[in-house]
């Protein structure tokens, strides 16, 4: 039973990463759009001391993004996959580190992320839009 409870909590954390959100308005993120568009390997070099095992994770996602079917380049597609890649422990995941940094009032903490932000936001902007209905189930005691 404890294992099921752990898995439910872990799954919830995977899809809802809101943490303790500040009530204050944060300054916009400025500067990443001026960063050069470079390979995924280059984008993570400034993050090696921030995100454990990031170079290994880049290798894994690139191996799985050889010929993406989404119309993106391999690096663009791999940058999205890298964001969703979950490390163990969870707190070592890129998305956890990036989301925490995005919540800091000190916007200068984002500077090492600029190359990665430029690549992933370029990739997301290039994805085609599709109109779909999405449903979500919630386990609840009634």
N, CA, C and O atoms as CSV, one atom per row, in Angstrom:
chain,resi,resn,atom,element,x,y,z
A,1,UNK,N,N,0.820,-1.202,0.000
A,1,UNK,CA,C,0.000,0.000,0.000
A,1,UNK,C,C,0.863,1.265,0.000
A,1,UNK,O,O,0.537,2.236,-0.682
A,2,UNK,N,N,1.953,1.257,0.755
A,2,UNK,CA,C,2.827,2.426,0.806
A,2,UNK,C,C,3.418,2.717,-0.564
A,2,UNK,O,O,3.588,3.878,-0.937
A,3,UNK,N,N,3.731,1.673,-1.308
A,3,UNK,CA,C,4.289,1.844,-2.637
A,3,UNK,C,C,3.301,2.546,-3.557
A,3,UNK,O,O,3.688,3.417,-4.336
A,4,UNK,N,N,2.028,2.171,-3.471
A,4,UNK,CA,C,0.999,2.802,-4.287
A,4,UNK,C,C,0.867,4.277,-3.945
A,4,UNK,O,O,0.729,5.117,-4.834
A,5,UNK,N,N,0.908,4.588,-2.665
A,5,UNK,CA,C,0.813,5.981,-2.226
A,5,UNK,C,C,1.992,6.791,-2.753
A,5,UNK,O,O,1.823,7.925,-3.201
A,6,UNK,N,N,3.192,6.201,-2.695
A,6,UNK,CA,C,4.379,6.874,-3.211
A,6,UNK,C,C,4.239,7.125,-4.701
A,6,UNK,O,O,4.523,8.225,-5.174
A,7,UNK,N,N,3.801,6.108,-5.452
A,7,UNK,CA,C,3.656,6.245,-6.899
A,7,UNK,C,C,2.619,7.292,-7.266
A,7,UNK,O,O,2.816,8.044,-8.220
A,8,UNK,N,N,1.508,7.357,-6.523
A,8,UNK,CA,C,0.486,8.371,-6.787
A,8,UNK,C,C,1.049,9.769,-6.563
A,8,UNK,O,O,0.828,10.666,-7.376
A,9,UNK,N,N,1.773,9.955,-5.467
A,9,UNK,CA,C,2.362,11.267,-5.165
A,9,UNK,C,C,3.402,11.625,-6.219
A,9,UNK,O,O,3.458,12.763,-6.684
A,10,UNK,N,N,4.232,10.640,-6.597
A,10,UNK,CA,C,5.266,10.866,-7.595
A,10,UNK,C,C,4.646,11.255,-8.936
A,10,UNK,O,O,5.140,12.163,-9.605
A,11,UNK,N,N,3.570,10.578,-9.333
A,11,UNK,CA,C,2.884,10.904,-10.588
A,11,UNK,C,C,2.293,12.302,-10.537
A,11,UNK,O,O,2.355,13.041,-11.520
A,12,UNK,N,N,1.724,12.667,-9.403
A,12,UNK,CA,C,1.149,14.005,-9.260
A,12,UNK,C,C,2.234,15.059,-9.400
A,12,UNK,O,O,2.018,16.079,-10.056
A,13,UNK,N,N,3.402,14.834,-8.795
A,13,UNK,CA,C,4.505,15.785,-8.912
A,13,UNK,C,C,4.979,15.902,-10.351
A,13,UNK,O,O,5.432,16.966,-10.772
A,14,UNK,N,N,4.878,14.826,-11.102
A,14,UNK,CA,C,5.338,14.812,-12.484
A,14,UNK,C,C,4.507,15.744,-13.361
A,14,UNK,O,O,5.029,16.355,-14.293
A,15,UNK,N,N,3.215,15.852,-13.061
A,15,UNK,CA,C,2.328,16.642,-13.909
A,15,UNK,C,C,1.965,17.997,-13.325
A,15,UNK,O,O,1.500,18.877,-14.049
A,16,UNK,N,N,2.168,18.174,-12.048
A,16,UNK,CA,C,1.845,19.442,-11.398
A,16,UNK,C,C,3.068,19.883,-10.618
A,16,UNK,O,O,3.334,19.379,-9.527
A,17,UNK,N,N,3.805,20.817,-11.174
A,17,UNK,CA,C,5.028,21.294,-10.542
A,17,UNK,C,C,4.857,22.771,-10.214
A,17,UNK,O,O,5.534,23.625,-10.787
A,18,UNK,N,N,3.952,23.066,-9.292
A,18,UNK,CA,C,3.697,24.466,-8.990
A,18,UNK,C,C,4.487,24.959,-7.799
A,18,UNK,O,O,4.812,26.144,-7.722
A,19,UNK,N,N,4.807,24.070,-6.860
A,19,UNK,CA,C,5.613,24.477,-5.717
A,19,UNK,C,C,5.020,25.673,-5.002
A,19,UNK,O,O,3.822,25.939,-5.095
A,20,UNK,N,N,5.855,26.376,-4.301
A,20,UNK,CA,C,5.431,27.573,-3.579
A,20,UNK,C,C,5.620,28.769,-4.507
A,20,UNK,O,O,6.715,29.321,-4.609
A,21,UNK,N,N,4.564,29.154,-5.167
A,21,UNK,CA,C,4.644,30.262,-6.112
A,21,UNK,C,C,4.621,31.595,-5.385
A,21,UNK,O,O,3.876,31.788,-4.424
A,22,UNK,N,N,5.442,32.496,-5.859
A,22,UNK,CA,C,5.502,33.832,-5.292
A,22,UNK,C,C,4.241,34.606,-5.665
A,22,UNK,O,O,3.696,34.439,-6.756
A,23,UNK,N,N,3.797,35.433,-4.767
A,23,UNK,CA,C,2.640,36.291,-5.048
A,23,UNK,C,C,3.076,37.555,-5.799
A,23,UNK,O,O,2.243,38.329,-6.272
A,24,UNK,N,N,4.386,37.747,-5.897
A,24,UNK,CA,C,4.926,38.941,-6.548
A,24,UNK,C,C,5.064,38.737,-8.054
A,24,UNK,O,O,5.332,37.635,-8.531
A,25,UNK,N,N,4.874,39.819,-8.776
A,25,UNK,CA,C,5.085,39.812,-10.224
A,25,UNK,C,C,6.594,39.792,-10.468
A,25,UNK,O,O,7.330,40.601,-9.902
A,26,UNK,N,N,7.047,38.871,-11.307
A,26,UNK,CA,C,8.470,38.780,-11.621
A,26,UNK,C,C,8.766,39.543,-12.905
A,26,UNK,O,O,7.909,39.684,-13.777
A,27,UNK,N,N,9.989,40.028,-12.999
A,27,UNK,CA,C,10.414,40.737,-14.206
A,27,UNK,C,C,10.417,39.770,-15.388
A,27,UNK,O,O,10.681,38.581,-15.212
A,28,UNK,N,N,10.128,40.264,-16.582
A,28,UNK,CA,C,10.189,39.395,-17.765
A,28,UNK,C,C,11.608,38.860,-17.963
A,28,UNK,O,O,12.578,39.445,-17.479
A,29,UNK,N,N,11.709,37.765,-18.665
A,29,UNK,CA,C,13.014,37.182,-18.971
A,29,UNK,C,C,13.549,37.893,-20.205
A,29,UNK,O,O,12.969,37.787,-21.286
A,30,UNK,N,N,14.635,38.604,-20.049
A,30,UNK,CA,C,15.236,39.338,-21.166
A,30,UNK,C,C,16.615,38.790,-21.473
A,30,UNK,O,O,17.374,38.455,-20.564
A,31,UNK,N,N,16.939,38.699,-22.745
A,31,UNK,CA,C,18.287,38.349,-23.156
A,31,UNK,C,C,18.427,37.008,-23.842
A,31,UNK,O,O,19.298,36.849,-24.698
A,32,UNK,N,N,17.596,36.035,-23.493
A,32,UNK,CA,C,17.763,34.704,-24.099
A,32,UNK,C,C,17.524,34.750,-25.606
A,32,UNK,O,O,18.135,33.992,-26.360
A,33,UNK,N,N,16.639,35.636,-26.038
A,33,UNK,CA,C,16.311,35.701,-27.467
A,33,UNK,C,C,17.495,36.192,-28.296
A,33,UNK,O,O,17.520,35.998,-29.511
A,34,UNK,N,N,18.474,36.826,-27.653
A,34,UNK,CA,C,19.676,37.287,-28.356
A,34,UNK,C,C,20.768,36.224,-28.364
A,34,UNK,O,O,21.779,36.375,-29.050
A,35,UNK,N,N,20.569,35.155,-27.607
A,35,UNK,CA,C,21.562,34.072,-27.563
A,35,UNK,C,C,21.590,33.377,-28.918
A,35,UNK,O,O,20.558,33.272,-29.580
A,36,UNK,N,N,22.756,32.903,-29.336
A,36,UNK,CA,C,22.821,32.196,-30.621
A,36,UNK,C,C,22.097,30.858,-30.539
A,36,UNK,O,O,22.015,30.245,-29.475
A,37,UNK,N,N,21.582,30.423,-31.659
A,37,UNK,CA,C,20.938,29.113,-31.751
A,37,UNK,C,C,22.045,28.098,-32.034
A,37,UNK,O,O,22.616,28.076,-33.124
A,38,UNK,N,N,22.340,27.259,-31.039
A,38,UNK,CA,C,23.453,26.311,-31.139
A,38,UNK,C,C,22.948,24.892,-30.872
A,38,UNK,O,O,21.775,24.688,-30.558
A,39,UNK,N,N,23.841,23.926,-31.001
A,39,UNK,CA,C,23.478,22.526,-30.782
A,39,UNK,C,C,23.097,22.290,-29.321
A,39,UNK,O,O,23.448,23.074,-28.440
A,40,UNK,N,N,22.384,21.212,-29.085
A,40,UNK,CA,C,21.984,20.870,-27.722
A,40,UNK,C,C,23.205,20.664,-26.829
A,40,UNK,O,O,23.200,21.066,-25.666
A,41,UNK,N,N,24.256,20.035,-27.374
A,41,UNK,CA,C,25.480,19.842,-26.580
A,41,UNK,C,C,26.043,21.176,-26.106
A,41,UNK,O,O,26.508,21.288,-24.972
A,42,UNK,N,N,26.002,22.183,-26.965
A,42,UNK,CA,C,26.501,23.513,-26.591
A,42,UNK,C,C,25.599,24.183,-25.555
A,42,UNK,O,O,26.085,24.872,-24.658
A,43,UNK,N,N,24.287,23.981,-25.681
A,43,UNK,CA,C,23.360,24.662,-24.764
A,43,UNK,C,C,23.522,24.197,-23.331
A,43,UNK,O,O,23.252,24.957,-22.401
A,44,UNK,N,N,23.964,22.950,-23.134
A,44,UNK,CA,C,24.046,22.430,-21.767
A,44,UNK,C,C,25.399,22.661,-21.108
A,44,UNK,O,O,25.532,22.426,-19.907
A,45,UNK,N,N,26.401,23.111,-21.846
A,45,UNK,CA,C,27.723,23.346,-21.240
A,45,UNK,C,C,27.651,24.268,-20.022
A,45,UNK,O,O,28.295,23.973,-19.015
A,46,UNK,N,N,26.892,25.378,-20.066
A,46,UNK,CA,C,26.816,26.228,-18.867
A,46,UNK,C,C,26.012,25.599,-17.723
A,46,UNK,O,O,26.004,26.124,-16.610
A,47,UNK,N,N,25.344,24.487,-17.993
A,47,UNK,CA,C,24.465,23.867,-16.993
A,47,UNK,C,C,25.087,22.655,-16.304
A,47,UNK,O,O,24.468,22.059,-15.423
A,48,UNK,N,N,26.299,22.288,-16.698
A,48,UNK,CA,C,26.939,21.082,-16.168
A,48,UNK,C,C,27.040,21.115,-14.644
A,48,UNK,O,O,26.867,20.084,-13.994
A,49,UNK,N,N,27.316,22.275,-14.072
A,49,UNK,CA,C,27.434,22.381,-12.612
A,49,UNK,C,C,26.096,22.641,-11.927
A,49,UNK,O,O,26.033,22.728,-10.700
A,50,UNK,N,N,25.035,22.764,-12.705
A,50,UNK,CA,C,23.703,23.038,-12.150
A,50,UNK,C,C,22.833,21.786,-12.183
A,50,UNK,O,O,22.122,21.491,-11.222
A,51,UNK,N,N,22.892,21.057,-13.286
A,51,UNK,CA,C,22.040,19.872,-13.480
A,51,UNK,C,C,22.929,18.623,-13.514
A,51,UNK,O,O,23.662,18.417,-14.481
A,52,UNK,N,N,22.869,17.790,-12.470
A,52,UNK,CA,C,23.696,16.578,-12.449
A,52,UNK,C,C,23.395,15.657,-13.640
A,52,UNK,O,O,22.242,15.505,-14.044
A,53,UNK,N,N,24.429,15.059,-14.181
A,53,UNK,CA,C,24.333,14.060,-15.262
A,53,UNK,C,C,23.689,14.599,-16.535
A,53,UNK,O,O,23.155,13.827,-17.332
A,54,UNK,N,N,23.735,15.903,-16.732
A,54,UNK,CA,C,23.050,16.469,-17.900
A,54,UNK,C,C,23.679,16.001,-19.209
A,54,UNK,O,O,22.967,15.768,-20.185
A,55,UNK,N,N,25.001,15.860,-19.242
A,55,UNK,CA,C,25.641,15.422,-20.481
A,55,UNK,C,C,25.236,13.990,-20.833
A,55,UNK,O,O,25.032,13.677,-22.006
A,56,UNK,N,N,25.118,13.126,-19.833
A,56,UNK,CA,C,24.652,11.757,-20.067
A,56,UNK,C,C,23.213,11.776,-20.578
A,56,UNK,O,O,22.868,11.048,-21.509
A,57,UNK,N,N,22.373,12.616,-19.959
A,57,UNK,CA,C,20.969,12.698,-20.364
A,57,UNK,C,C,20.828,13.236,-21.785
A,57,UNK,O,O,19.946,12.806,-22.528
A,58,UNK,N,N,21.688,14.172,-22.162
A,58,UNK,CA,C,21.687,14.680,-23.539
A,58,UNK,C,C,21.996,13.542,-24.507
A,58,UNK,O,O,21.344,13.412,-25.543
A,59,UNK,N,N,22.973,12.732,-24.177
A,59,UNK,CA,C,23.318,11.589,-25.030
A,59,UNK,C,C,22.108,10.667,-25.212
A,59,UNK,O,O,21.809,10.241,-26.327
A,60,UNK,N,N,21.421,10.365,-24.117
A,60,UNK,CA,C,20.264,9.462,-24.167
A,60,UNK,C,C,19.166,10.035,-25.058
A,60,UNK,O,O,18.643,9.334,-25.924
A,61,UNK,N,N,18.812,11.306,-24.853
A,61,UNK,CA,C,17.712,11.872,-25.646
A,61,UNK,C,C,18.103,12.031,-27.110
A,61,UNK,O,O,17.262,11.871,-27.995
A,62,UNK,N,N,19.356,12.340,-27.373
A,62,UNK,CA,C,19.773,12.463,-28.771
A,62,UNK,C,C,19.731,11.118,-29.493
A,62,UNK,O,O,19.415,11.060,-30.682
A,63,UNK,N,N,20.044,10.055,-28.788
A,63,UNK,CA,C,19.948,8.723,-29.386
A,63,UNK,C,C,18.500,8.401,-29.756
A,63,UNK,O,O,18.249,7.641,-30.691
A,64,UNK,N,N,17.563,8.972,-29.030
A,64,UNK,CA,C,16.142,8.724,-29.286
A,64,UNK,C,C,15.515,9.756,-30.219
A,64,UNK,O,O,14.323,9.673,-30.515
A,65,UNK,N,N,16.289,10.712,-30.680
A,65,UNK,CA,C,15.766,11.767,-31.568
A,65,UNK,C,C,16.564,11.838,-32.868
A,65,UNK,O,O,16.819,12.927,-33.381
A,66,UNK,N,N,16.949,10.702,-33.391
A,66,UNK,CA,C,17.756,10.675,-34.613
A,66,UNK,C,C,16.995,11.220,-35.821
A,66,UNK,O,O,17.534,12.022,-36.584
A,67,UNK,N,N,15.764,10.794,-35.995
A,67,UNK,CA,C,14.947,11.223,-37.132
A,67,UNK,C,C,13.565,11.625,-36.628
A,67,UNK,O,O,12.603,10.875,-36.790
A,68,UNK,N,N,13.463,12.796,-36.022
A,68,UNK,CA,C,12.167,13.181,-35.450
A,68,UNK,C,C,11.093,13.322,-36.524
A,68,UNK,O,O,11.353,13.777,-37.638
A,69,UNK,N,N,9.888,12.920,-36.158
A,69,UNK,CA,C,8.756,12.985,-37.087
A,69,UNK,C,C,7.909,14.233,-36.867
A,69,UNK,O,O,6.831,14.369,-37.445
A,70,UNK,N,N,8.399,15.140,-36.034
A,70,UNK,CA,C,7.613,16.321,-35.684
A,70,UNK,C,C,7.980,17.549,-36.509
A,70,UNK,O,O,7.471,18.640,-36.251
A,71,UNK,N,N,8.863,17.384,-37.507
A,71,UNK,CA,C,9.260,18.508,-38.340
A,71,UNK,C,C,10.341,19.372,-37.721
A,71,UNK,O,O,10.728,20.388,-38.298
A,72,UNK,N,N,10.830,18.984,-36.557
A,72,UNK,CA,C,11.886,19.729,-35.883
A,72,UNK,C,C,13.239,19.127,-36.219
A,72,UNK,O,O,13.323,18.000,-36.706
A,73,UNK,N,N,14.296,19.881,-35.957
A,73,UNK,CA,C,15.633,19.310,-36.078
A,73,UNK,C,C,15.840,18.329,-34.925
A,73,UNK,O,O,15.083,18.330,-33.955
A,74,UNK,N,N,16.860,17.503,-35.042
A,74,UNK,CA,C,17.169,16.552,-33.965
A,74,UNK,C,C,17.438,17.278,-32.654
A,74,UNK,O,O,16.974,16.845,-31.599
A,75,UNK,N,N,18.186,18.382,-32.713
A,75,UNK,CA,C,18.491,19.145,-31.494
A,75,UNK,C,C,17.239,19.767,-30.887
A,75,UNK,O,O,17.075,19.766,-29.667
A,76,UNK,N,N,16.362,20.295,-31.726
A,76,UNK,CA,C,15.127,20.894,-31.210
A,76,UNK,C,C,14.258,19.846,-30.526
A,76,UNK,O,O,13.777,20.051,-29.412
A,77,UNK,N,N,14.066,18.729,-31.203
A,77,UNK,CA,C,13.243,17.666,-30.637
A,77,UNK,C,C,13.869,17.113,-29.353
A,77,UNK,O,O,13.164,16.856,-28.377
A,78,UNK,N,N,15.181,16.933,-29.354
A,78,UNK,CA,C,15.882,16.424,-28.167
A,78,UNK,C,C,15.817,17.417,-27.010
A,78,UNK,O,O,15.803,17.004,-25.850
A,79,UNK,N,N,15.775,18.720,-27.303
A,79,UNK,CA,C,15.689,19.711,-26.215
A,79,UNK,C,C,14.361,19.585,-25.473
A,79,UNK,O,O,14.310,19.759,-24.256
A,80,UNK,N,N,13.295,19.286,-26.201
A,80,UNK,CA,C,11.989,19.079,-25.563
A,80,UNK,C,C,12.006,17.783,-24.758
A,80,UNK,O,O,11.522,17.734,-23.627
A,81,UNK,N,N,12.569,16.739,-25.353
A,81,UNK,CA,C,12.652,15.461,-24.644
A,81,UNK,C,C,13.507,15.597,-23.380
A,81,UNK,O,O,13.192,14.996,-22.352
A,82,UNK,N,N,14.577,16.377,-23.452
A,82,UNK,CA,C,15.440,16.583,-22.286
A,82,UNK,C,C,14.677,17.267,-21.158
A,82,UNK,O,O,14.864,16.936,-19.987
A,83,UNK,N,N,13.818,18.219,-21.510
A,83,UNK,CA,C,13.016,18.900,-20.485
A,83,UNK,C,C,12.099,17.910,-19.766
A,83,UNK,O,O,11.885,18.030,-18.560
A,84,UNK,N,N,11.567,16.952,-20.485
A,84,UNK,CA,C,10.626,16.002,-19.889
A,84,UNK,C,C,11.319,14.800,-19.253
A,84,UNK,O,O,10.667,14.002,-18.580
A,85,UNK,N,N,12.614,14.659,-19.452
A,85,UNK,CA,C,13.378,13.509,-18.949
A,85,UNK,C,C,13.486,13.590,-17.429
A,85,UNK,O,O,13.962,14.585,-16.881
A,86,UNK,N,N,13.045,12.544,-16.764
A,86,UNK,CA,C,13.053,12.535,-15.294
A,86,UNK,C,C,14.269,11.792,-14.769
A,86,UNK,O,O,14.507,10.639,-15.127
A,87,UNK,N,N,15.034,12.460,-13.920
A,87,UNK,CA,C,16.201,11.859,-13.279
A,87,UNK,C,C,15.820,11.308,-11.917
A,87,UNK,O,O,14.762,11.624,-11.373
A,88,UNK,N,N,16.695,10.485,-11.382
A,88,UNK,CA,C,16.530,10.000,-10.014
A,88,UNK,C,C,17.733,10.467,-9.228
A,88,UNK,O,O,18.853,10.136,-9.616
A,89,UNK,N,N,17.583,11.196,-8.173
A,89,UNK,CA,C,16.310,11.641,-7.623
A,89,UNK,C,C,15.661,12.712,-8.506
A,89,UNK,O,O,16.330,13.373,-9.300
A,90,UNK,N,N,14.366,12.862,-8.350
A,90,UNK,CA,C,13.569,13.783,-9.158
A,90,UNK,C,C,14.143,15.201,-9.145
A,90,UNK,O,O,14.115,15.896,-10.161
A,91,UNK,N,N,14.661,15.624,-7.996
A,91,UNK,CA,C,15.178,16.991,-7.869
A,91,UNK,C,C,16.399,17.258,-8.742
A,91,UNK,O,O,16.793,18.414,-8.902
A,92,UNK,N,N,17.004,16.224,-9.308
A,92,UNK,CA,C,18.123,16.396,-10.232
A,92,UNK,C,C,17.663,16.573,-11.677
A,92,UNK,O,O,18.492,16.774,-12.564
A,93,UNK,N,N,16.364,16.501,-11.926
A,93,UNK,CA,C,15.825,16.641,-13.280
A,93,UNK,C,C,15.974,18.072,-13.778
A,93,UNK,O,O,15.843,19.027,-13.013
A,94,UNK,N,N,16.252,18.202,-15.074
A,94,UNK,CA,C,16.404,19.527,-15.669
A,94,UNK,C,C,15.158,20.373,-15.452
A,94,UNK,O,O,15.267,21.548,-15.102
A,95,UNK,N,N,13.976,19.799,-15.652
A,95,UNK,CA,C,12.756,20.596,-15.524
A,95,UNK,C,C,12.571,21.124,-14.106
A,95,UNK,O,O,12.046,22.223,-13.928
A,96,UNK,N,N,12.990,20.370,-13.097
A,96,UNK,CA,C,12.874,20.834,-11.709
A,96,UNK,C,C,13.816,22.012,-11.484
A,96,UNK,O,O,13.425,23.024,-10.902
A,97,UNK,N,N,15.058,21.878,-11.945
A,97,UNK,CA,C,16.058,22.949,-11.775
A,97,UNK,C,C,15.646,24.207,-12.549
A,97,UNK,O,O,15.738,25.317,-12.024
A,98,UNK,N,N,15.194,24.037,-13.789
A,98,UNK,CA,C,14.798,25.190,-14.598
A,98,UNK,C,C,13.570,25.874,-14.014
A,98,UNK,O,O,13.542,27.099,-13.899
A,99,UNK,N,N,12.561,25.105,-13.648
A,99,UNK,CA,C,11.350,25.708,-13.087
A,99,UNK,C,C,11.655,26.476,-11.810
A,99,UNK,O,O,11.105,27.555,-11.590
A,100,UNK,N,N,12.529,25.928,-10.961
A,100,UNK,CA,C,12.907,26.623,-9.724
A,100,UNK,C,C,13.620,27.933,-10.052
A,100,UNK,O,O,13.371,28.953,-9.410
A,101,UNK,N,N,14.498,27.908,-11.042
A,101,UNK,CA,C,15.230,29.116,-11.428
A,101,UNK,C,C,14.288,30.157,-12.027
A,101,UNK,O,O,14.460,31.353,-11.793
A,102,UNK,N,N,13.302,29.717,-12.791
A,102,UNK,CA,C,12.325,30.648,-13.369
A,102,UNK,C,C,11.505,31.346,-12.289
A,102,UNK,O,O,11.000,32.446,-12.512
A,103,UNK,N,N,11.367,30.721,-11.123
A,103,UNK,CA,C,10.585,31.305,-10.029
A,103,UNK,C,C,11.382,32.278,-9.171
A,103,UNK,O,O,10.798,33.010,-8.372
A,104,UNK,N,N,12.714,32.300,-9.323
A,104,UNK,CA,C,13.545,33.217,-8.537
A,104,UNK,C,C,13.333,34.643,-9.013
A,104,UNK,O,O,13.169,34.900,-10.206
A,105,UNK,N,N,13.341,35.564,-8.060
A,105,UNK,CA,C,13.242,36.978,-8.436
A,105,UNK,C,C,14.523,37.458,-9.108
A,105,UNK,O,O,14.486,38.375,-9.928
A,106,UNK,N,N,15.643,36.851,-8.769
A,106,UNK,CA,C,16.931,37.239,-9.347
A,106,UNK,C,C,17.035,36.689,-10.772
A,106,UNK,O,O,17.444,35.545,-10.971
A,107,UNK,N,N,16.672,37.493,-11.742
A,107,UNK,CA,C,16.651,37.046,-13.136
A,107,UNK,C,C,18.049,36.734,-13.664
A,107,UNK,O,O,18.186,36.013,-14.653
A,108,UNK,N,N,19.095,37.269,-13.016
A,108,UNK,CA,C,20.465,36.974,-13.460
A,108,UNK,C,C,20.790,35.491,-13.314
A,108,UNK,O,O,21.700,34.993,-13.976
A,109,UNK,N,N,20.050,34.771,-12.448
A,109,UNK,CA,C,20.259,33.329,-12.290
A,109,UNK,C,C,19.878,32.557,-13.549
A,109,UNK,O,O,20.245,31.392,-13.701
A,110,UNK,N,N,19.142,33.204,-14.451
A,110,UNK,CA,C,18.729,32.548,-15.696
A,110,UNK,C,C,19.791,32.603,-16.793
A,110,UNK,O,O,19.684,31.885,-17.787
A,111,UNK,N,N,20.802,33.433,-16.630
A,111,UNK,CA,C,21.801,33.612,-17.689
A,111,UNK,C,C,22.414,32.284,-18.159
A,111,UNK,O,O,22.538,32.088,-19.368
A,112,UNK,N,N,22.804,31.360,-17.263
A,112,UNK,CA,C,23.353,30.091,-17.762
A,112,UNK,C,C,22.351,29.270,-18.579
A,112,UNK,O,O,22.748,28.383,-19.333
A,113,UNK,N,N,21.089,29.555,-18.435
A,113,UNK,CA,C,20.026,28.819,-19.132
A,113,UNK,C,C,19.688,29.425,-20.497
A,113,UNK,O,O,18.918,28.822,-21.244
A,114,UNK,N,N,20.230,30.583,-20.847
A,114,UNK,CA,C,19.823,31.295,-22.055
A,114,UNK,C,C,19.957,30.463,-23.330
A,114,UNK,O,O,19.046,30.464,-24.158
A,115,UNK,N,N,21.070,29.755,-23.505
A,115,UNK,CA,C,21.240,28.954,-24.727
A,115,UNK,C,C,20.184,27.857,-24.810
A,115,UNK,O,O,19.612,27.612,-25.872
A,116,UNK,N,N,19.930,27.200,-23.677
A,116,UNK,CA,C,18.915,26.143,-23.666
A,116,UNK,C,C,17.523,26.731,-23.898
A,116,UNK,O,O,16.739,26.177,-24.668
A,117,UNK,N,N,17.214,27.842,-23.243
A,117,UNK,CA,C,15.909,28.486,-23.434
A,117,UNK,C,C,15.704,28.874,-24.894
A,117,UNK,O,O,14.617,28.690,-25.441
A,118,UNK,N,N,16.735,29.405,-25.517
A,118,UNK,CA,C,16.623,29.798,-26.928
A,118,UNK,C,C,16.278,28.584,-27.792
A,118,UNK,O,O,15.412,28.663,-28.664
A,119,UNK,N,N,16.961,27.460,-27.546
A,119,UNK,CA,C,16.721,26.259,-28.351
A,119,UNK,C,C,15.339,25.672,-28.098
A,119,UNK,O,O,14.613,25.389,-29.051
A,120,UNK,N,N,14.961,25.484,-26.847
A,120,UNK,CA,C,13.677,24.830,-26.570
A,120,UNK,C,C,12.499,25.724,-26.954
A,120,UNK,O,O,11.488,25.225,-27.449
A,121,UNK,N,N,12.611,27.023,-26.738
A,121,UNK,CA,C,11.505,27.909,-27.114
A,121,UNK,C,C,11.380,28.025,-28.631
A,121,UNK,O,O,10.274,28.176,-29.151
A,122,UNK,N,N,12.499,27.955,-29.342
A,122,UNK,CA,C,12.455,27.908,-30.806
A,122,UNK,C,C,11.748,26.634,-31.255
A,122,UNK,O,O,10.917,26.660,-32.162
A,123,UNK,N,N,12.086,25.518,-30.609
A,123,UNK,CA,C,11.456,24.233,-30.945
A,123,UNK,C,C,9.957,24.273,-30.682
A,123,UNK,O,O,9.167,23.857,-31.529
A,124,UNK,N,N,9.567,24.765,-29.532
A,124,UNK,CA,C,8.140,24.811,-29.190
A,124,UNK,C,C,7.365,25.714,-30.144
A,124,UNK,O,O,6.221,25.419,-30.488
A,125,UNK,N,N,7.981,26.810,-30.571
A,125,UNK,CA,C,7.322,27.729,-31.504
A,125,UNK,C,C,7.137,27.088,-32.881
A,125,UNK,O,O,6.210,27.439,-33.610
A,126,UNK,N,N,8.012,26.156,-33.233
A,126,UNK,CA,C,7.937,25.503,-34.543
A,126,UNK,C,C,6.967,24.333,-34.583
A,126,UNK,O,O,6.623,23.860,-35.666
A,127,UNK,N,N,6.518,23.856,-33.431
A,127,UNK,CA,C,5.559,22.747,-33.418
A,127,UNK,C,C,4.225,23.210,-33.985
A,127,UNK,O,O,3.782,24.330,-33.727
A,128,UNK,N,N,3.599,22.347,-34.749
A,128,UNK,CA,C,2.299,22.709,-35.308
A,128,UNK,C,C,1.222,22.592,-34.232
A,128,UNK,O,O,1.302,21.752,-33.335
A,129,UNK,N,N,0.226,23.445,-34.342
A,129,UNK,CA,C,-0.896,23.421,-33.401
A,129,UNK,C,C,-1.953,22.454,-33.897
A,129,UNK,O,O,-2.194,22.331,-35.098
A,130,UNK,N,N,-2.574,21.776,-32.961
A,130,UNK,CA,C,-3.687,20.880,-33.292
A,130,UNK,C,C,-4.777,21.109,-32.267
A,130,UNK,O,O,-4.520,21.188,-31.066
A,131,UNK,N,N,-5.982,21.212,-32.756
A,131,UNK,CA,C,-7.122,21.399,-31.864
A,131,UNK,C,C,-7.575,20.029,-31.378
A,131,UNK,O,O,-7.949,19.176,-32.183
A,132,UNK,N,N,-7.542,19.815,-30.065
A,132,UNK,CA,C,-7.906,18.534,-29.462
A,132,UNK,C,C,-8.614,18.776,-28.142
A,132,UNK,O,O,-8.443,19.813,-27.501
A,133,UNK,N,N,-9.413,17.795,-27.753
A,133,UNK,CA,C,-10.000,17.789,-26.410
A,133,UNK,C,C,-9.129,16.906,-25.539
A,133,UNK,O,O,-8.739,15.808,-25.938
A,134,UNK,N,N,-8.832,17.386,-24.364
A,134,UNK,CA,C,-8.015,16.629,-23.427
A,134,UNK,C,C,-8.816,16.441,-22.155
A,134,UNK,O,O,-9.382,17.391,-21.615
A,135,UNK,N,N,-8.857,15.206,-21.683
A,135,UNK,CA,C,-9.584,14.893,-20.458
A,135,UNK,C,C,-8.596,14.433,-19.410
A,135,UNK,O,O,-7.561,13.844,-19.726
A,136,UNK,N,N,-8.923,14.705,-18.168
A,136,UNK,CA,C,-8.049,14.323,-17.073
A,136,UNK,C,C,-8.873,13.610,-16.023
A,136,UNK,O,O,-9.935,14.091,-15.630
A,137,UNK,N,N,-8.393,12.473,-15.570
A,137,UNK,CA,C,-9.064,11.726,-14.506
A,137,UNK,C,C,-8.398,12.005,-13.178
A,137,UNK,O,O,-7.177,12.143,-13.100
A,138,UNK,N,N,-9.195,12.088,-12.145
A,138,UNK,CA,C,-8.673,12.341,-10.805
A,138,UNK,C,C,-9.229,11.289,-9.866
A,138,UNK,O,O,-10.443,11.098,-9.793
A,139,UNK,N,N,-8.336,10.594,-9.133
A,139,UNK,CA,C,-8.791,9.645,-8.121
A,139,UNK,C,C,-9.210,10.440,-6.897
A,139,UNK,O,O,-8.458,11.270,-6.386
A,140,UNK,N,N,-10.412,10.176,-6.443
A,140,UNK,CA,C,-10.925,10.938,-5.312
A,140,UNK,C,C,-11.928,10.088,-4.555
A,140,UNK,O,O,-12.691,9.338,-5.162
A,141,UNK,N,N,-11.933,10.198,-3.244
A,141,UNK,CA,C,-12.951,9.523,-2.441
A,141,UNK,C,C,-14.220,10.355,-2.484
A,141,UNK,O,O,-14.205,11.542,-2.159
A,142,UNK,N,N,-15.315,9.731,-2.885
A,142,UNK,CA,C,-16.573,10.480,-2.997
A,142,UNK,C,C,-17.446,10.246,-1.791
A,142,UNK,O,O,-18.545,10.794,-1.709
